[in-house]
Amino acid sequence: LQLLSNVLLWDGIVQEDTVRDLGLSKLLNRYLLLNLLNTPPGPDNIEKCNKVVACLPERWFRDLKSGSTLPELLNFCQHLLQ
């Protein structure tokens, strides 16, 4: 999670596509989401998910329609809904 947070801090310095690919496609979807899916439901899982959400730059969500998300976050959103 610390690595994801550090990678996402590069938003605005490095091209957004590069940051999103590395942070969301590679780190979140390949590694962190597996850990979250294997964590039993409960306060610990909720805390981990909150920390992931806190890392995401708000700027990425400004132009999205209500009820939609970034394509790279679809799997994470499905986990949150469950």
C-alpha positions in Angstrom: 0.0 0.0 0.0 2.9 2.3 0.7 4.3 1.7 -2.7 0.9 2.5 -4.3 0.7 5.7 -2.3 4.2 6.7 -3.4 3.5 5.9 -7.1 0.3 7.9 -7.1 2.2 10.9 -5.7 3.9 11.2 -9.1 0.5 12.2 -10.6 1.0 15.6 -12.2 4.7 15.1 -12.5 4.8 12.0 -14.8 2.2 11.5 -17.5 -1.2 10.4 -16.0 -1.4 7.4 -18.2 1.9 6.1 -16.9 1.0 6.7 -13.3 -2.5 5.0 -13.7 -1.0 2.0 -15.5 1.7 1.4 -12.9 -0.4 2.3 -9.8 -3.8 0.9 -10.8 -3.2 -1.8 -13.4 0.0 -3.2 -12.1 0.0 -2.6 -8.3 -3.6 -2.5 -7.3 -5.1 -5.0 -9.7 -2.2 -7.5 -9.7 -1.1 -7.5 -6.1 -3.2 -5.5 -3.7 -6.6 -6.7 -4.9 -5.5 -10.3 -4.4 -4.6 -9.5 -0.8 -8.0 -7.7 -0.3 -9.9 -10.6 -1.8 -8.2 -13.0 0.6 -8.8 -10.9 3.7 -11.9 -12.0 5.6 -14.8 -9.5 5.5 -14.7 -7.2 8.5 -13.1 -4.1 9.9 -9.6 -5.0 8.8 -10.7 -5.3 5.1 -12.7 -2.0 5.3 -9.6 -0.2 6.8 -7.4 -1.5 3.9 -9.9 -0.5 1.3 -10.2 3.0 2.9 -6.4 3.4 2.7 -6.5 2.5 -1.0 -9.2 5.0 -1.7 -7.4 7.7 0.2 -4.4 7.3 -2.1 -6.3 8.0 -5.3 -6.0 11.5 -6.7 -9.4 13.3 -6.7 -8.6 14.9 -10.0 -9.0 11.6 -11.8 -12.7 11.5 -10.8 -13.8 15.1 -11.5 -15.1 14.5 -15.1 -16.7 11.1 -14.5 -20.5 10.7 -14.6 -22.3 9.8 -11.4 -22.1 6.1 -10.8 -19.1 5.5 -13.0 -15.5 4.9 -12.3 -12.1 4.5 -14.0 -11.8 1.3 -16.1 -8.8 0.3 -14.0 -10.9 0.4 -10.8 -13.7 -1.8 -11.9 -12.5 -4.9 -10.1 -11.8 -2.9 -6.9 -15.3 -1.4 -7.1 -16.8 -4.8 -7.5 -14.9 -5.9 -4.3 -16.3 -2.8 -2.5 -19.8 -3.7 -3.5 -19.5 -7.2 -2.2 
